[in-house]
Amino acid sequence: MATGSAAVLAIEDEDNDAFLLRTALKKAGVPNPLVVVRDGQEAVDYLSGEMPFTDRSLHPLPVLILLDLKMPRMTGFDVLAWIATRPELKHLPVIVLSSSSDDSDVHKARQMGARDFYIKPHDFSQLIGIARELNSRWLESHP
């Protein structure tokens, strides 16, 4: 992974959504490598440096986390609660990218520390737009 750009960590259990996100980031010109973990527990293991993510040269801490809410084992809310207990991770911006448009989910995620909340669009060009916005707001200062 030593590409010179800081990693983006996507916590996404749907393979198709992860593929679309990876493609949208590339089309938006985002140079940062995308690391995908499949659920909240795997995200905690990654961020903690637990097996199989112990080698930080291969599995660096990300500069941005893209978090789905509805996942098996640990939900996005569980991940937000866990990050809140980790002072060394509180600086990491967590952006929710979820299919939920429920106002209570948006409010709860923001209250728990999410810096922003995007509803997964059905149109791929809108996903590219989100990728561009993520790049300009959160990544351009972390080449």
C-alpha positions, 0 to 999 in steps of 0.5 A: 500500500505504500503509494505515497497517498494517505489511505481512505478506509471504507467500512462497507459490507455490500461488495457492489457498493464498495466497487461503485465507491472505488470506481467513483473515487477513481473517476473523481480523481481521488489519488488516495488508496481505498481500503475496504473492510466488510463490517464494524468489527473488522473496522475496529480490528483494522483501526486497533492494529489487531490481526491481520492488520498489525503491520502499519506499513501494509495497513496504515491508519486512514486520514478519512473513514467512510462508514455505512450504518447498517452492517452485520456484527457491529453497526456504524453506530457501534463503530462511532461509539468505539471511536469516541472512546479512543483518543488517538482516533478522535481526530479522524474524520468519519463520514457516514455514507448510508442508504438510510435517509431517516432523520433520526439516523442523521441526527444520531450519527452527527451527535456521535461524532460523524462529521458529515452524512451522505445518503447513498445515491442511486445515480452513479454520477451523484456518487462521483459528485460526492467523491469530488466533495469528499476529496476537496473537503477532507483529502486534498490537504492529505496527499 
